[in-house]
Amino acid sequence: MVNFTLRVLSRPDTQCLPTIVRNFGLEDTLVRRAKDFNILLDDVAITDFSYDAEFSRVVELKQVAQQEAGRSKLVLMKAELERRAAIIRVEGETDATNPGGRVDATSLLA
């Protein structure tokens, strides 16, 4: 009997990778493929994984766009809070100068 340890370095065709992962899972596919050559795989570990430059650029652009959208949302929220504060301030000043009557502050700010 011969015992040996073997480390196989292989990679799937990158064009087929989404289909492989979606349909079978990467480990199952590699185990089945190795069996075609009478090799039994006990474990499969991905040791290095990277995207091409174009994909990385697109992901980064998406992250930047999400951050800018979040920033814009905060600016709108701040403007709304400032508007509400101005209304409350004008109503307070109006109540102080005209204790008997009530004035709609939104009409004063328009």
C-alpha positions as CSV (number, residue, x, y, z in Angstrom):
1,M,0.0,0.0,0.0
2,V,1.2,3.5,-0.8
3,N,0.2,6.5,1.3
4,F,0.8,10.0,0.1
5,T,-0.5,13.5,0.7
6,L,-1.3,15.6,-2.2
7,R,-2.1,19.3,-2.5
8,V,-3.9,20.1,-5.7
9,L,-3.9,23.6,-6.9
10,S,-6.7,24.2,-9.3
11,R,-9.2,26.8,-10.3
12,P,-12.5,26.7,-12.1
13,D,-13.1,28.5,-15.3
14,T,-13.9,32.0,-14.2
15,Q,-16.6,32.3,-16.9
16,C,-18.4,29.3,-15.4
17,L,-18.0,30.1,-11.7
18,P,-21.3,31.8,-11.2
19,T,-23.1,28.8,-12.8
20,I,-21.1,26.3,-10.8
21,V,-21.7,28.0,-7.5
22,R,-25.4,28.6,-8.2
23,N,-26.2,25.1,-9.4
24,F,-23.9,22.8,-7.4
25,G,-21.8,24.6,-4.9
26,L,-18.1,24.9,-5.5
27,E,-17.0,22.0,-3.2
28,D,-19.5,19.5,-4.6
29,T,-18.3,20.3,-8.2
30,L,-14.6,19.9,-7.3
31,V,-15.3,16.6,-5.5
32,R,-17.2,15.2,-8.5
33,R,-14.6,16.4,-10.9
34,A,-11.7,14.9,-8.9
35,K,-13.6,11.6,-8.8
36,D,-13.4,11.5,-12.6
37,F,-9.6,11.1,-12.1
38,N,-9.9,8.7,-9.1
39,I,-9.0,11.4,-6.6
40,L,-10.9,11.6,-3.3
41,L,-11.1,15.1,-1.9
42,D,-11.6,15.3,1.9
43,D,-11.8,19.1,2.1
44,V,-11.7,22.1,-0.2
45,A,-10.5,25.5,1.0
46,I,-10.4,28.7,-1.1
47,T,-7.0,30.3,-0.1
48,D,-7.1,33.3,-2.5
49,F,-10.0,35.1,-4.0
50,S,-9.9,38.3,-5.9
51,Y,-12.0,40.2,-8.5
52,D,-10.8,41.8,-11.7
53,A,-10.2,45.5,-11.8
54,E,-13.4,46.4,-13.5
55,F,-15.6,44.6,-11.0
56,S,-13.7,46.1,-8.1
57,R,-14.1,49.6,-9.6
58,V,-17.9,49.0,-10.0
59,V,-18.3,47.9,-6.4
60,E,-16.3,50.9,-5.2
61,L,-18.5,53.2,-7.3
62,K,-21.6,51.6,-5.8
63,Q,-20.3,52.1,-2.3
64,V,-19.5,55.8,-3.0
65,A,-23.0,56.3,-4.5
66,Q,-24.6,54.8,-1.4
67,Q,-22.5,57.0,0.9
68,E,-23.5,60.1,-1.1
69,A,-27.2,59.1,-1.0
70,G,-26.9,58.7,2.8
71,R,-25.2,62.1,3.1
72,S,-28.0,63.7,1.0
73,K,-30.6,62.1,3.2
74,L,-28.9,63.6,6.3
75,V,-28.8,67.0,4.7
76,L,-32.5,66.8,4.0
77,M,-33.3,65.7,7.5
78,K,-31.1,68.6,8.9
79,A,-33.0,71.1,6.7
80,E,-36.3,69.8,7.9
81,L,-35.2,70.1,11.5
82,E,-34.0,73.6,10.9
83,R,-37.4,74.5,9.3
84,R,-39.3,73.1,12.3
85,A,-37.0,75.0,14.7
86,A,-37.6,78.2,12.8
87,I,-41.4,77.7,13.0
88,I,-41.2,77.0,16.7
89,R,-39.0,80.1,17.2
90,V,-41.4,82.4,15.2
91,E,-44.4,81.0,17.1
92,G,-42.6,81.6,20.4
93,E,-41.7,85.2,19.4
94,T,-45.3,85.8,18.2
95,D,-46.8,84.5,21.4
96,A,-44.4,86.7,23.3
97,T,-45.3,89.9,21.4
98,N,-49.0,89.0,20.9
99,P,-50.1,87.0,24.0
100,G,-53.8,87.2,23.1
101,G,-53.8,86.1,19.5
102,R,-52.4,83.1,17.7
103,V,-50.5,83.5,14.3
104,D,-49.7,80.6,12.0
105,A,-45.9,80.6,11.8
106,T,-45.7,78.8,8.5
107,S,-47.4,81.8,6.8
108,L,-44.8,84.1,8.3
109,L,-41.9,82.0,7.0
110,A,-43.3,81.7,3.4
